[in-house]
Amino acid sequence: MAAPMSGVGKPSVTSFQKKTRSKLISIPGTRPSVQNGQLLVSTGVTSLDYLLGGGLAVGTVLLIEDRYDSYSRMILKYFLAEGVVCRQELFVAAAQDNPDDILQELPAPILDDVAIHKPAEQPRLSSEPQESLDAMKIAWRYQNLPKVQTALASSCRFGHYYDVSKTMEPEIRQAAKFHRFYVPEHPTQSSPTHSTMLESYSALLKSLQEVIHREGFDLAAPMSNSRNILRIGLHSLGSALWGDDLCCHDNPQNGHSLTTFLYGLRALLRSSLSVAVVTVPSHLIQDRALMGSITRLCDNAIALESFKGSERETNPLYKDYHGLLHVRQIPHLNCLASQLPDHKDLAFKLKRKQFTIERLHLPPDLSETVSRVSRGELSGAATVASACGSVSSGNKHLDF
């Protein structure tokens, strides 16, 4: 006799569950990366976002090495202005300039239709003669080569455009929440215990930690619908105004102070919804090994090589640019191999209204130089011809 079934008439229970997409954090001014799913913010410079793989990842540090500290300051203002437009909170720390003055110099955002407006291409009339269309021809070997695209831009628009010739309106600037750290307002006190970090860097790290925990940027805090991003701008770290002696002595006493601070800063950002841009005057740090350690402690690192005071400033080959840009380091987040820039020869230029990064594209030769060389060779050949074949005069290097 079969045993009675106790489950007859009851609904069957299964372990199958419908798979649903995980909800990403929706924060204004951010988007997920298509490479590794990391949350990205814009630096304010669209061409720089393209170099960094679509934007600056949240929880990372961008290091900008600049010799004269002029163009790095411009990128820092772009970064802060993007935070104001996206209604994100700002934290600015400086030793020389007051953070309030830096905030007043932010560039003004421009309208999208003005930024992306391009004149419509006029259709060619069928009555145009074929000779006028074929007037410009190049060598047959170069016809099938792709055209050189100097502009760096992605197919998907991210970020805003700004006009550096105008400053942001006070109404827009005052709507953003702003935190500041000014070194003269935090006098350093001699600590009786030996520490590997300067008092100024220690106070800055403590102030950052307080803001992150108080304003709810810590990832350990309970999740809420009003999450936001904290943009941190640290200007001219490593200078003597911060109390650092890296640029004053060959054997500085605080040689590991800046590296210790960067190590703590990156650990703090990894556990918070924050992103930082750090500018360093690289000409003050003569120790290349120390500069390499500073670069490796940051996730992203670029170097701006300005043409000011160099021979390239007067070189006609570089007349359209103000300096070269070198990508020192790119982050390796949630992936085995990061995406490298497809072009290593990069240059930047500051136009009247915009700072742009382009591919360095030089002409094959200069017409003025070619004409001078040609005139010199022709005059030499004429001298040889007038000498009735005498080898002692004129150009001796003849090519028959």
Long-range contacts (C-beta under 8 A, 24 or more apart in sequence): 25-227, 27-227, 27-228, 27-229, 27-273, 28-86, 28-87, 28-88, 28-228, 29-82, 29-83, 29-85, 29-86, 29-87, 29-88, 29-229, 30-58, 30-229, 31-55, 31-158, 33-57, 35-335, 35-338, 35-339, 36-333, 36-334, 36-335, 37-334, 38-333, 38-334, 40-158, 41-82, 41-86, 41-88, 41-229, 41-231, 41-275, 42-82, 42-86, 42-158, 42-159, 42-160, 43-75, 43-78, 43-79, 43-82, 43-159, 43-277, 44-75, 44-78, 44-79, 44-80, 44-81, 44-82, 44-159, 44-160, 44-162, 45-75, 45-78, 45-159, 45-355, 45-356, 45-357, 46-152, 46-153, 46-157, 46-158, 46-159, 46-161, 47-151, 47-152, 47-153, 47-356, 47-357, 47-358, 48-75, 48-302, 48-357, 49-154, 49-158, 49-159, 50-152, 50-153, 50-154, 51-152, 51-302, 51-327, 51-341, 51-346, 51-357, 52-300, 52-330, 53-330, 53-338, 53-339, 54-154, 54-158, 55-158, 55-159, 56-275, 56-277, 56-300, 57-275, 57-299, 57-331, 57-333, 58-229, 58-273, 58-274, 58-275, 59-269, 59-270, 59-271, 59-272, 59-273, 59-274, 59-275, 60-266, 60-269, 60-275, 60-276, 60-299, 60-300, 60-331, 60-333, 61-262, 61-265, 61-266, 61-269, 61-275, 61-276, 61-277, 61-278, 61-297, 61-298, 61-299, 61-300, 62-275, 62-276, 62-277, 62-278, 62-298, 62-299, 62-300, 62-301, 62-302, 63-278, 63-280, 63-294, 63-295, 63-298, 63-300, 63-301, 63-302, 63-328, 63-329, 64-277, 64-278, 64-279, 64-280, 64-302, 64-303, 64-304, 65-280, 65-282, 65-291, 65-295, 65-301, 65-302, 65-303, 65-304, 65-328, 66-279, 66-280, 66-281, 66-282, 66-303, 66-304, 66-306, 67-281, 67-282, 67-283, 67-304, 67-305, 67-306, 68-283, 68-306, 68-308, 69-236, 69-279, 69-281, 70-306, 71-304, 71-306, 71-322, 71-323, 71-348, 71-350, 71-355, 72-279, 72-304, 73-235, 73-279, 74-164, 74-350, 74-355, 75-277, 75-279, 75-355, 76-102, 76-233, 76-235, 76-277, 76-279, 77-102, 77-105, 77-106, 77-107, 78-107, 78-162, 78-355, 79-231, 79-233, 79-277, 80-106, 80-231, 80-233, 81-106, 81-107, 81-109, 81-162, 81-168, 82-159, 82-160, 82-231, 83-176, 83-229, 83-231, 84-168, 84-172, 84-173, 84-175, 84-176, 85-109, 85-160, 85-172, 86-229, 87-175, 87-176, 87-228, 88-176, 88-228, 88-229, 88-230, 88-231, 89-176, 89-177, 89-178, 89-179, 89-215, 89-217, 89-228, 89-229, 89-230, 89-231, 90-176, 90-177, 90-178, 90-179, 90-230, 90-231, 90-233, 91-178, 91-179, 91-180, 91-181, 91-208, 91-211, 91-230, 91-231, 91-232, 91-233, 92-178, 92-179, 92-180, 92-181, 92-232, 92-233, 92-235, 93-180, 93-181, 93-182, 93-183, 93-204, 93-207, 93-232, 93-233, 93-234, 93-235, 94-181, 94-182, 94-183, 94-234, 94-235, 94-236, 95-182, 95-183, 95-184, 95-200, 95-235, 95-236, 95-239, 95-241, 95-242, 96-235, 96-236, 96-239, 96-241, 97-235, 98-182, 99-178, 99-180, 99-181, 99-182, 100-180, 102-233, 102-235, 103-173, 103-178, 104-167, 104-173, 105-167, 106-167, 106-168, 106-173, 107-162, 107-163, 107-164, 107-166, 107-167, 107-168, 108-162, 108-163, 108-166, 108-167, 108-168, 108-169, 109-160, 109-161, 109-162, 109-163, 109-168, 109-172, 110-160, 110-161, 110-162, 110-163, 112-160, 112-161, 114-161, 115-160, 115-161, 116-157, 148-359, 148-361, 149-359, 150-358, 150-359, 150-361, 151-356, 151-358, 151-359, 152-346, 152-357, 152-358, 152-359, 161-354, 162-354, 163-353, 163-354, 164-350, 164-353, 164-354, 164-355, 165-352, 165-353, 179-207, 179-211, 181-207, 181-208, 183-241, 183-242, 183-243, 188-243, 196-256, 196-257, 196-260, 197-257, 197-260, 197-261, 197-264, 198-242, 198-243, 198-244, 198-254, 198-257, 198-261, 199-243, 200-242, 200-243, 201-242, 201-257, 201-258, 201-260, 201-261, 202-261, 204-234, 204-261, 205-261, 205-264, 205-265, 205-268, 208-232, 208-265, 208-268, 209-268, 212-268, 212-272, 212-274, 217-272, 217-273, 217-274, 218-271, 218-272, 219-271, 219-272, 219-273, 220-271, 227-273, 228-273, 229-273, 229-274, 229-275, 230-272, 230-273, 230-274, 230-275, 231-274, 231-275, 231-276, 231-277, 232-269, 232-274, 232-275, 232-276, 232-277, 233-276, 233-277, 234-276, 234-277, 234-278, 234-279, 235-279, 236-279, 236-280, 236-281, 237-261, 237-278, 237-279, 237-280, 238-280, 238-281, 238-284, 238-285, 238-294, 239-281, 239-284, 240-284, 246-284, 246-285, 246-287, 246-290, 247-281, 247-284, 247-285, 247-286, 250-286, 255-287, 255-290, 258-294, 259-290, 259-293, 259-294, 259-297, 262-294, 262-297, 262-298, 263-297, 266-297, 266-298, 266-299, 295-328, 295-329, 296-329, 298-329, 299-329, 299-331, 299-333, 300-329, 300-330, 300-331, 301-327, 301-328, 301-329, 302-326, 302-327, 302-328, 303-328, 304-348, 316-366, 316-368, 317-362, 317-363, 317-366, 318-347, 320-349, 321-347, 321-348, 321-349, 321-358, 321-360, 322-347, 322-348, 322-349, 322-350, 323-347, 323-348, 324-348, 324-360, 325-357
